Amino acid sequence: MSKNSADETPVCCCIDVGSIIDNTDCIATYSRVFDNKAQAEETLAALSEKAREVESEPCQIVPTFKEVEGGVQMDIDFVFSCQAETMIFQLGLR
């Protein structure tokens, strides 16, 4: 058995899920440059809808927009109530 703080089972090389999903990372971020703000807002609406489908408690959605060369950069933080929701949201975007 390795000298790891995780609870491992030497028979099947398993690791306790709580060692991986420990609710310390509940924020999903998204960043992209769009041609214009209308396109950015359209994407914000679509991503917000996806976040609402995953949330068990209201997800805090914090968008920021800034003018950059070539368009508008949109950065969004999605703050979920637990790390599992964050992971489900991120996997759903792939």
TORMI-882440 format. One record per residue: z, y, x of N, C-alpha, C, O in turn. Coordinates in steps of 0.2 Angstrom, whole numbers, plus 5000, padded with zeros to 4 digits. Layout:
<nodes>
node n_zz=Z n_yy=Y n_xx=X ca_zz=Z ca_yy=Y ca_xx=X c_zz=Z c_yy=Y c_xx=X o_zz=Z o_yy=Y o_xx=X;
...
</nodes>
This chain:
<nodes>
node n_zz=5000 n_yy=4994 n_xx=5004 ca_zz=5000 ca_yy=5000 ca_xx=5000 c_zz=5000 c_yy=5006 c_xx=5004 o_zz=5004 o_yy=5006 o_xx=5010;
node n_zz=4996 n_yy=5011 n_xx=5003 ca_zz=4996 ca_yy=5017 ca_xx=5007 c_zz=5002 c_yy=5022 c_xx=5006 o_zz=5005 o_yy=5021 o_xx=5001;
node n_zz=5003 n_yy=5026 n_xx=5011 ca_zz=5008 ca_yy=5031 ca_xx=5010 c_zz=5006 c_yy=5037 c_xx=5007 o_zz=5005 o_yy=5042 o_xx=5010;
node n_zz=5005 n_yy=5036 n_xx=5000 ca_zz=5003 ca_yy=5042 ca_xx=4996 c_zz=5008 c_yy=5043 c_xx=4991 o_zz=5011 o_yy=5038 o_xx=4989;
node n_zz=5009 n_yy=5049 n_xx=4988 ca_zz=5014 ca_yy=5050 ca_xx=4983 c_zz=5012 c_yy=5047 c_xx=4976 o_zz=5016 o_yy=5047 o_xx=4972;
node n_zz=5005 n_yy=5045 n_xx=4976 ca_zz=5003 ca_yy=5042 ca_xx=4970 c_zz=5006 c_yy=5035 c_xx=4968 o_zz=5007 o_yy=5032 o_xx=4973;
node n_zz=5007 n_yy=5033 n_xx=4962 ca_zz=5009 ca_yy=5027 ca_xx=4961 c_zz=5004 c_yy=5022 c_xx=4961 o_zz=5000 o_yy=5022 o_xx=4956;
node n_zz=5003 n_yy=5018 n_xx=4966 ca_zz=4998 ca_yy=5013 ca_xx=4967 c_zz=5000 c_yy=5006 c_xx=4965 o_zz=5006 o_yy=5005 o_xx=4966;
node n_zz=4995 n_yy=5002 n_xx=4963 ca_zz=4997 ca_yy=4995 ca_xx=4962 c_zz=4992 c_yy=4991 c_xx=4967 o_zz=4986 o_yy=4992 o_xx=4967;
node n_zz=4995 n_yy=4988 n_xx=4972 ca_zz=4991 ca_yy=4985 ca_xx=4977 c_zz=4987 c_yy=4979 c_xx=4975 o_zz=4982 o_yy=4978 o_xx=4978;
node n_zz=4988 n_yy=4976 n_xx=4970 ca_zz=4985 ca_yy=4970 ca_xx=4967 c_zz=4978 c_yy=4973 c_xx=4965 o_zz=4973 o_yy=4969 o_xx=4967;
node n_zz=4977 n_yy=4978 n_xx=4961 ca_zz=4970 ca_yy=4980 ca_xx=4958 c_zz=4968 c_yy=4986 c_xx=4961 o_zz=4963 o_yy=4989 o_xx=4959;
node n_zz=4971 n_yy=4989 n_xx=4966 ca_zz=4969 ca_yy=4996 ca_xx=4969 c_zz=4969 c_yy=5001 c_xx=4964 o_zz=4964 o_yy=5005 o_xx=4964;
node n_zz=4973 n_yy=5001 n_xx=4959 ca_zz=4973 ca_yy=5006 ca_xx=4954 c_zz=4978 c_yy=5012 c_xx=4956 o_zz=4982 o_yy=5011 o_xx=4960;
node n_zz=4977 n_yy=5017 n_xx=4952 ca_zz=4981 ca_yy=5023 ca_xx=4954 c_zz=4983 c_yy=5026 c_xx=4947 o_zz=4979 o_yy=5026 o_xx=4942;
node n_zz=4989 n_yy=5029 n_xx=4947 ca_zz=4991 ca_yy=5032 ca_xx=4940 c_zz=4987 c_yy=5038 c_xx=4939 o_zz=4986 o_yy=5042 o_xx=4943;
node n_zz=4985 n_yy=5038 n_xx=4932 ca_zz=4981 ca_yy=5044 ca_xx=4930 c_zz=4984 c_yy=5051 c_xx=4931 o_zz=4981 o_yy=5056 o_xx=4932;
node n_zz=4991 n_yy=5051 n_xx=4930 ca_zz=4995 ca_yy=5057 ca_xx=4931 c_zz=4994 c_yy=5060 c_xx=4938 o_zz=4996 o_yy=5065 o_xx=4939;
node n_zz=4992 n_yy=5056 n_xx=4943 ca_zz=4991 ca_yy=5058 ca_xx=4950 c_zz=4985 c_yy=5062 c_xx=4950 o_zz=4984 o_yy=5066 o_xx=4955;
node n_zz=4980 n_yy=5061 n_xx=4946 ca_zz=4974 ca_yy=5064 ca_xx=4946 c_zz=4974 c_yy=5070 c_xx=4941 o_zz=4972 o_yy=5076 o_xx=4943;
node n_zz=4976 n_yy=5069 n_xx=4935 ca_zz=4976 ca_yy=5074 ca_xx=4930 c_zz=4983 c_yy=5076 c_xx=4929 o_zz=4987 o_yy=5073 o_xx=4925;
node n_zz=4985 n_yy=5081 n_xx=4932 ca_zz=4992 ca_yy=5084 ca_xx=4932 c_zz=4993 c_yy=5090 c_xx=4929 o_zz=4998 o_yy=5093 o_xx=4929;
node n_zz=4988 n_yy=5093 n_xx=4925 ca_zz=4988 ca_yy=5099 ca_xx=4921 c_zz=4989 c_yy=5105 c_xx=4925 o_zz=4991 o_yy=5110 o_xx=4923;
node n_zz=4986 n_yy=5105 n_xx=4932 ca_zz=4987 ca_yy=5111 ca_xx=4936 c_zz=4980 c_yy=5114 c_xx=4936 o_zz=4980 o_yy=5120 o_xx=4938;
node n_zz=4975 n_yy=5111 n_xx=4934 ca_zz=4968 ca_yy=5114 ca_xx=4934 c_zz=4966 c_yy=5115 c_xx=4926 o_zz=4962 o_yy=5110 o_xx=4924;
node n_zz=4967 n_yy=5120 n_xx=4923 ca_zz=4965 ca_yy=5120 ca_xx=4916 c_zz=4960 c_yy=5126 c_xx=4915 o_zz=4959 o_yy=5128 o_xx=4909;
node n_zz=4957 n_yy=5128 n_xx=4920 ca_zz=4952 ca_yy=5133 ca_xx=4919 c_zz=4945 c_yy=5131 c_xx=4922 o_zz=4944 o_yy=5128 o_xx=4927;
node n_zz=4940 n_yy=5131 n_xx=4917 ca_zz=4933 ca_yy=5130 ca_xx=4919 c_zz=4930 c_yy=5137 c_xx=4920 o_zz=4931 o_yy=5141 o_xx=4916;
node n_zz=4926 n_yy=5137 n_xx=4925 ca_zz=4922 ca_yy=5144 ca_xx=4926 c_zz=4915 c_yy=5142 c_xx=4926 o_zz=4912 o_yy=5137 o_xx=4927;
node n_zz=4911 n_yy=5148 n_xx=4924 ca_zz=4904 ca_yy=5148 ca_xx=4923 c_zz=4902 c_yy=5154 c_xx=4926 o_zz=4904 o_yy=5160 o_xx=4924;
node n_zz=4896 n_yy=5154 n_xx=4930 ca_zz=4893 ca_yy=5160 ca_xx=4932 c_zz=4886 c_yy=5159 c_xx=4933 o_zz=4883 o_yy=5154 o_xx=4935;
node n_zz=4882 n_yy=5165 n_xx=4931 ca_zz=4875 ca_yy=5164 ca_xx=4931 c_zz=4872 c_yy=5171 c_xx=4930 o_zz=4875 o_yy=5176 o_xx=4927;
node n_zz=4866 n_yy=5172 n_xx=4933 ca_zz=4863 ca_yy=5179 ca_xx=4932 c_zz=4857 c_yy=5178 c_xx=4927 o_zz=4853 o_yy=5173 o_xx=4928;
node n_zz=4857 n_yy=5182 n_xx=4922 ca_zz=4852 ca_yy=5182 ca_xx=4917 c_zz=4847 c_yy=5188 c_xx=4918 o_zz=4849 o_yy=5193 o_xx=4921;
node n_zz=4842 n_yy=5188 n_xx=4915 ca_zz=4837 ca_yy=5194 ca_xx=4915 c_zz=4840 c_yy=5200 c_xx=4911 o_zz=4838 o_yy=5205 o_xx=4913;
node n_zz=4843 n_yy=5198 n_xx=4906 ca_zz=4846 ca_yy=5204 ca_xx=4902 c_zz=4853 c_yy=5202 c_xx=4899 o_zz=4854 o_yy=5196 o_xx=4899;
node n_zz=4856 n_yy=5207 n_xx=4896 ca_zz=4863 ca_yy=5205 ca_xx=4893 c_zz=4862 c_yy=5201 c_xx=4887 o_zz=4867 o_yy=5197 o_xx=4885;
node n_zz=4857 n_yy=5202 n_xx=4883 ca_zz=4856 ca_yy=5198 ca_xx=4877 c_zz=4856 c_yy=5191 c_xx=4878 o_zz=4859 o_yy=5187 o_xx=4875;
node n_zz=4852 n_yy=5189 n_xx=4884 ca_zz=4852 ca_yy=5182 ca_xx=4886 c_zz=4859 c_yy=5179 c_xx=4888 o_zz=4861 o_yy=5174 o_xx=4886;
node n_zz=4863 n_yy=5183 n_xx=4891 ca_zz=4869 ca_yy=5182 ca_xx=4893 c_zz=4874 c_yy=5181 c_xx=4887 o_zz=4878 o_yy=5176 o_xx=4887;
node n_zz=4873 n_yy=5185 n_xx=4882 ca_zz=4878 ca_yy=5185 ca_xx=4876 c_zz=4876 c_yy=5179 c_xx=4872 o_zz=4880 o_yy=5176 o_xx=4869;
node n_zz=4870 n_yy=5177 n_xx=4872 ca_zz=4867 ca_yy=5171 ca_xx=4869 c_zz=4870 c_yy=5165 c_xx=4872 o_zz=4873 o_yy=5160 o_xx=4868;
node n_zz=4870 n_yy=5164 n_xx=4878 ca_zz=4873 ca_yy=5159 ca_xx=4882 c_zz=4881 c_yy=5159 c_xx=4881 o_zz=4884 o_yy=5153 o_xx=4880;
node n_zz=4884 n_yy=5165 n_xx=4881 ca_zz=4891 ca_yy=5165 ca_xx=4880 c_zz=4893 c_yy=5162 c_xx=4873 o_zz=4898 o_yy=5158 o_xx=4872;
node n_zz=4889 n_yy=5164 n_xx=4868 ca_zz=4890 ca_yy=5161 ca_xx=4861 c_zz=4890 c_yy=5153 c_xx=4861 o_zz=4894 o_yy=5150 o_xx=4858;
node n_zz=4885 n_yy=5151 n_xx=4864 ca_zz=4884 ca_yy=5143 ca_xx=4864 c_zz=4889 c_yy=5140 c_xx=4868 o_zz=4892 o_yy=5135 o_xx=4866;
node n_zz=4891 n_yy=5143 n_xx=4874 ca_zz=4897 ca_yy=5140 ca_xx=4878 c_zz=4903 c_yy=5140 c_xx=4874 o_zz=4908 o_yy=5136 o_xx=4874;
node n_zz=4904 n_yy=5146 n_xx=4871 ca_zz=4911 ca_yy=5147 ca_xx=4867 c_zz=4911 c_yy=5141 c_xx=4861 o_zz=4916 o_yy=5139 o_xx=4860;
node n_zz=4905 n_yy=5140 n_xx=4858 ca_zz=4905 ca_yy=5135 ca_xx=4853 c_zz=4907 c_yy=5128 c_xx=4856 o_zz=4911 o_yy=5124 o_xx=4852;
node n_zz=4904 n_yy=5126 n_xx=4862 ca_zz=4906 ca_yy=5120 ca_xx=4865 c_zz=4913 c_yy=5120 c_xx=4866 o_zz=4917 o_yy=5114 o_xx=4866;
node n_zz=4916 n_yy=5125 n_xx=4869 ca_zz=4923 ca_yy=5125 ca_xx=4870 c_zz=4928 c_yy=5124 c_xx=4864 o_zz=4933 o_yy=5121 o_xx=4864;
node n_zz=4926 n_yy=5127 n_xx=4859 ca_zz=4929 ca_yy=5127 ca_xx=4852 c_zz=4929 c_yy=5119 c_xx=4850 o_zz=4934 o_yy=5117 o_xx=4846;
node n_zz=4924 n_yy=5116 n_xx=4851 ca_zz=4923 ca_yy=5109 ca_xx=4849 c_zz=4928 c_yy=5104 c_xx=4853 o_zz=4930 o_yy=5099 o_xx=4851;
node n_zz=4930 n_yy=5107 n_xx=4859 ca_zz=4934 ca_yy=5103 ca_xx=4863 c_zz=4942 c_yy=5104 c_xx=4863 o_zz=4946 o_yy=5100 o_xx=4863;
node n_zz=4943 n_yy=5111 n_xx=4861 ca_zz=4950 ca_yy=5113 ca_xx=4861 c_zz=4955 c_yy=5110 c_xx=4856 o_zz=4953 o_yy=5108 o_xx=4851;
node n_zz=4961 n_yy=5109 n_xx=4858 ca_zz=4966 ca_yy=5106 ca_xx=4853 c_zz=4970 c_yy=5112 c_xx=4851 o_zz=4973 o_yy=5113 o_xx=4846;
node n_zz=4971 n_yy=5117 n_xx=4856 ca_zz=4974 ca_yy=5124 ca_xx=4855 c_zz=4969 c_yy=5129 c_xx=4857 o_zz=4964 o_yy=5127 o_xx=4861;
node n_zz=4969 n_yy=5135 n_xx=4854 ca_zz=4964 ca_yy=5140 ca_xx=4856 c_zz=4963 c_yy=5141 c_xx=4863 o_zz=4968 o_yy=5142 o_xx=4867;
node n_zz=4957 n_yy=5140 n_xx=4865 ca_zz=4954 ca_yy=5141 ca_xx=4872 c_zz=4954 c_yy=5148 c_xx=4873 o_zz=4951 o_yy=5152 o_xx=4869;
node n_zz=4956 n_yy=5151 n_xx=4878 ca_zz=4956 ca_yy=5158 ca_xx=4880 c_zz=4949 c_yy=5159 c_xx=4884 o_zz=4948 o_yy=5156 o_xx=4889;
node n_zz=4944 n_yy=5163 n_xx=4881 ca_zz=4938 ca_yy=5164 ca_xx=4884 c_zz=4937 c_yy=5171 c_xx=4887 o_zz=4938 o_yy=5176 o_xx=4883;
node n_zz=4936 n_yy=5171 n_xx=4893 ca_zz=4936 ca_yy=5178 ca_xx=4896 c_zz=4930 c_yy=5179 c_xx=4900 o_zz=4929 o_yy=5177 o_xx=4906;
node n_zz=4925 n_yy=5183 n_xx=4897 ca_zz=4919 ca_yy=5184 ca_xx=4900 c_zz=4919 c_yy=5191 c_xx=4903 o_zz=4922 o_yy=5196 o_xx=4901;
node n_zz=4915 n_yy=5191 n_xx=4909 ca_zz=4914 ca_yy=5198 ca_xx=4912 c_zz=4907 c_yy=5198 c_xx=4914 o_zz=4903 o_yy=5194 o_xx=4916;
node n_zz=4904 n_yy=5204 n_xx=4913 ca_zz=4897 ca_yy=5206 ca_xx=4914 c_zz=4896 c_yy=5211 c_xx=4919 o_zz=4900 o_yy=5216 o_xx=4919;
node n_zz=4892 n_yy=5211 n_xx=4924 ca_zz=4890 ca_yy=5216 ca_xx=4929 c_zz=4883 c_yy=5216 c_xx=4930 o_zz=4880 o_yy=5211 o_xx=4931;
node n_zz=4880 n_yy=5222 n_xx=4931 ca_zz=4873 ca_yy=5223 ca_xx=4933 c_zz=4873 c_yy=5221 c_xx=4940 o_zz=4876 o_yy=5224 o_xx=4944;
node n_zz=4868 n_yy=5217 n_xx=4941 ca_zz=4866 ca_yy=5215 ca_xx=4948 c_zz=4858 c_yy=5216 c_xx=4949 o_zz=4855 o_yy=5217 o_xx=4944;
node n_zz=4856 n_yy=5215 n_xx=4955 ca_zz=4849 ca_yy=5216 ca_xx=4957 c_zz=4846 c_yy=5210 c_xx=4953 o_zz=4848 o_yy=5204 o_xx=4954;
node n_zz=4841 n_yy=5211 n_xx=4949 ca_zz=4838 ca_yy=5205 ca_xx=4945 c_zz=4840 c_yy=5204 c_xx=4938 o_zz=4838 o_yy=5199 o_xx=4935;
node n_zz=4845 n_yy=5208 n_xx=4936 ca_zz=4848 ca_yy=5206 ca_xx=4929 c_zz=4855 c_yy=5208 c_xx=4928 o_zz=4858 o_yy=5213 o_xx=4931;
node n_zz=4858 n_yy=5203 n_xx=4925 ca_zz=4865 ca_yy=5204 ca_xx=4923 c_zz=4869 c_yy=5198 c_xx=4925 o_zz=4867 o_yy=5192 o_xx=4923;
node n_zz=4874 n_yy=5198 n_xx=4929 ca_zz=4878 ca_yy=5192 ca_xx=4930 c_zz=4884 c_yy=5192 c_xx=4925 o_zz=4887 o_yy=5196 o_xx=4924;
node n_zz=4884 n_yy=5186 n_xx=4923 ca_zz=4890 ca_yy=5184 ca_xx=4918 c_zz=4894 c_yy=5179 c_xx=4921 o_zz=4892 o_yy=5174 o_xx=4923;
node n_zz=4901 n_yy=5180 n_xx=4921 ca_zz=4906 ca_yy=5176 ca_xx=4924 c_zz=4911 c_yy=5174 c_xx=4918 o_zz=4913 o_yy=5179 o_xx=4915;
node n_zz=4912 n_yy=5168 n_xx=4917 ca_zz=4917 ca_yy=5167 ca_xx=4911 c_zz=4922 c_yy=5162 c_xx=4914 o_zz=4921 o_yy=5157 o_xx=4917;
node n_zz=4928 n_yy=5163 n_xx=4912 ca_zz=4934 ca_yy=5159 ca_xx=4913 c_zz=4936 c_yy=5156 c_xx=4906 o_zz=4937 o_yy=5159 o_xx=4901;
node n_zz=4936 n_yy=5149 n_xx=4905 ca_zz=4938 ca_yy=5146 ca_xx=4899 c_zz=4945 c_yy=5143 c_xx=4901 o_zz=4945 o_yy=5138 o_xx=4905;
node n_zz=4950 n_yy=5145 n_xx=4898 ca_zz=4957 ca_yy=5143 ca_xx=4899 c_zz=4959 c_yy=5138 c_xx=4894 o_zz=4960 o_yy=5140 o_xx=4888;
node n_zz=4959 n_yy=5132 n_xx=4895 ca_zz=4961 ca_yy=5127 ca_xx=4890 c_zz=4969 c_yy=5125 c_xx=4891 o_zz=4972 o_yy=5127 o_xx=4896;
node n_zz=4971 n_yy=5122 n_xx=4886 ca_zz=4978 ca_yy=5120 ca_xx=4885 c_zz=4980 c_yy=5114 c_xx=4890 o_zz=4986 o_yy=5114 o_xx=4892;
node n_zz=4975 n_yy=5110 n_xx=4892 ca_zz=4977 ca_yy=5105 ca_xx=4896 c_zz=4971 c_yy=5103 c_xx=4900 o_zz=4965 o_yy=5105 o_xx=4899;
node n_zz=4972 n_yy=5100 n_xx=4906 ca_zz=4966 ca_yy=5098 ca_xx=4911 c_zz=4961 c_yy=5093 c_xx=4908 o_zz=4955 o_yy=5094 o_xx=4909;
node n_zz=4963 n_yy=5089 n_xx=4903 ca_zz=4959 ca_yy=5084 ca_xx=4900 c_zz=4953 c_yy=5088 c_xx=4896 o_zz=4947 o_yy=5086 o_xx=4897;
node n_zz=4955 n_yy=5093 n_xx=4893 ca_zz=4950 ca_yy=5097 ca_xx=4889 c_zz=4946 c_yy=5100 c_xx=4894 o_zz=4940 o_yy=5101 o_xx=4892;
node n_zz=4948 n_yy=5103 n_xx=4899 ca_zz=4944 ca_yy=5106 ca_xx=4904 c_zz=4939 c_yy=5101 c_xx=4907 o_zz=4933 o_yy=5103 o_xx=4907;
node n_zz=4941 n_yy=5095 n_xx=4908 ca_zz=4936 ca_yy=5090 ca_xx=4911 c_zz=4931 c_yy=5088 c_xx=4906 o_zz=4925 o_yy=5087 o_xx=4907;
node n_zz=4933 n_yy=5087 n_xx=4899 ca_zz=4928 ca_yy=5086 ca_xx=4894 c_zz=4923 c_yy=5091 c_xx=4893 o_zz=4917 o_yy=5090 o_xx=4892;
node n_zz=4925 n_yy=5097 n_xx=4893 ca_zz=4921 ca_yy=5103 ca_xx=4893 c_zz=4916 c_yy=5103 c_xx=4898 o_zz=4910 o_yy=5104 o_xx=4897;
node n_zz=4918 n_yy=5102 n_xx=4904 ca_zz=4914 ca_yy=5102 ca_xx=4910 c_zz=4909 c_yy=5097 c_xx=4910 o_zz=4903 o_yy=5098 o_xx=4912;
node n_zz=4911 n_yy=5091 n_xx=4908 ca_zz=4907 ca_yy=5085 ca_xx=4908 c_zz=4901 c_yy=5086 c_xx=4903 o_zz=4896 o_yy=5084 o_xx=4903;
node n_zz=4903 n_yy=5089 n_xx=4897 ca_zz=4899 ca_yy=5091 ca_xx=4892 c_zz=4893 c_yy=5095 c_xx=4893 o_zz=4888 o_yy=5096 o_xx=4890;
node n_zz=4894 n_yy=5099 n_xx=4899 ca_zz=4889 ca_yy=5104 ca_xx=4901 c_zz=4884 c_yy=5101 c_xx=4906 o_zz=4879 o_yy=5104 o_xx=4907;
node n_zz=4885 n_yy=5095 n_xx=4908 ca_zz=4880 ca_yy=5092 ca_xx=4913 c_zz=4875 c_yy=5088 c_xx=4909 o_zz=4870 o_yy=5085 o_xx=4912;
</nodes>
